[in-house]
Amino acid sequence: MSWLRRLLHKSRSESHLDKELRFHLERQIADFLAAGMSAEEARRRAKLEFGGLERVKEEVRDTRWETHLDNLFRDLRYAFRTLRRDRRFALIAIFAIALGIGSTSVVFSVIYNGLLRPFPYRDAPRLTTFYVHDIQDSNRQETGRVDRGGFTSAEFLNLRGQSQAFEDIIGFMTREVSCTNGQETLQLHAAFVTPNTFQFLGVDPLLGRSIIPEDAKPAAPPVFAMNYRLWQKHFNADPKIVGTSFVVGGVPMTLVAIMPPRFQIDPEGSDIWMPSTPSPSDSGISKNAAEPMHLWWPLGRLKPGLTPQAVSSDLNLIAQRLAKTFPDLYPPQFTMVTRPFVDAVVGSFKSTLYALAGAVAMLLLITCTNVANLLLARATTRKKEIAIRASIGASRRRLVRQLLLESFMLAAAGGLVGCLFAYWGLKGFLTVLPGGTLPEEAAITLNPAVLLFAMGVTLFTALLCGLVSAIHGLRGELHSRLAGSGKGAGEDIGGVRLRSGLVIAEVALSIVLLIGAGLMTRTLFALTHVNIGFNPSSVVVTELTFPNGIS
């Protein structure tokens, strides 16, 4: 840490250097005096061989780390003073950069937290669902038919027991139930889950204990777990309700767990979860695959290293055997298709997000070209200043670093303001985002990964904008500019072409972005004016669920 002490105690370090060099000079003089030279000749010869104290001091300083840090701090202070003198330029550049970085950070946060890392479950990237795909029905959207993702109890048990591609498979089925604790009655969306679900997902409850496989045994008392939002909204986040008795669907049950806010295995959103064991004798009662009450929706964790083709082949072997046992449940020609769980939840909105990411990337490039053009115009007016600094000894490396530091300060300030824009913009984006487009488990925030992305974009912006102005500002012979940088001196042809090229690129990107925005607006307008065959105004849709035993 000696370099740090020298940096903090610069005057003391310089004093020690001066004393050391003078000591060596006096020793050299003493050697010449001992050789028989006169005092004046010995001093003259010693200074000639030593090369001058100040030159030696500069050579010693250049070998020290603290000298480079000190020069860096000097350049930073100079860059700050330069930008402070031209505040209007600095504010315009910072606002433009902040707009580009803020918009890209918002979209990256949604993509990263909503598509890449949405689930808090154990080994979430390997979670996969699967369904039966009718090969012959290519027009299933027009005919109203869809791929079958729900399976009867017998099918589910065979798939889970025979598949070699999954470490484990869980299942859930949903229905509407009434729930009362003696004070109020609620209509809830309940999920019946296989007994291994909570251990499979690996998420500990916020309060209480997890549901375990023993809770699904016939002799075990009925239990259930509650959604965090339901607990907050209807029970005022009262921790004392854990362990109390409720009547759920006409059956007395004990609440044993309040799950964390990010726990939600059902894409439709469940209020409570109850353990249930699929029965091998249960054929589903109804053969209608659209009846969710009797169908188990599977979710498995793939074994590491398996390809989608290998998983589909494994499931197809099992499904072909099941088709012989349950011929009415399978089309004549079908295949088993796997799909990552996040894709099954997000659906087609994934492509919309990627298109939006492309749009904000173009916006960032437009911002960079705009700021680079401003820096080029500014560098043109500073040619004489750069030439003077070069004439008094500043190297090209030092000048490039100075221009890059100015660009970095602008980008850093724009990055900080852009993070503020992203914080508020993210809240607004999530407000207008339609419900159900992203997994309910996703926590869309400015987490460390998003901030690290913002830092990377800031560095990219600084380099892209700074290098353009630095290369242009230091091109050619710098000393010759002193004679031709007065009034009436014109800009070189290369600088004009470079600025014109940036303007053309900016306009081209803007046109592409404008065309894309126009097409999206036209699509949105068309979707909101689809003729559905009747007038939907003043039409109310409601759903009635009757207690058990009433039809």
Secondary structure, DSSP 8 states (H G I E B T S, - for coil): -HHHHHHHTHHHHHHHHHHHHHHHHHHHHHHHHHTT--HHHHHHHHHHHHT-HHHHHHHHHHTSHHHHHHHHHHHHHHHHHHHHHTHHHHHHHHHHHHHHHHHHHHHHHHHIIIIIS---STTGGGEEEEEEEESS-TTHHHHT---B--B-HHHHHHHHHH-SSEEEEEEEEEEEEEEE-SS-EEEEEEEEE-TTHHHHHT---SEE----GGGGSTTS--EEEE-HHHHHHHHTT-GGGTT-EEEETTEEEEEEEE--TT---STT--SEEEE----TT---SS--TT-GGG-BEEEEEE-TT--HHHHHHHHHHHHHHHHHHSGGGS-SSEEEEEEEHHHHHHTTHHHHHHHHHHHHHHHHHHHHHHHHHHHHHHHHHTHHHHHHHHHTT--HHHHHHHHHHHHHHHHHHHHHHHHHHHHHHHHHHHHHS-TTSS-TT---S--HHHHHHHHHHHHHHHHHHHHHHHHHHT-S-SGGGGTS-STT----HHHHHHHHHHHHHHHHHHHHHHHHHHHHHHHHHHHHT---SS--TT---------TT--
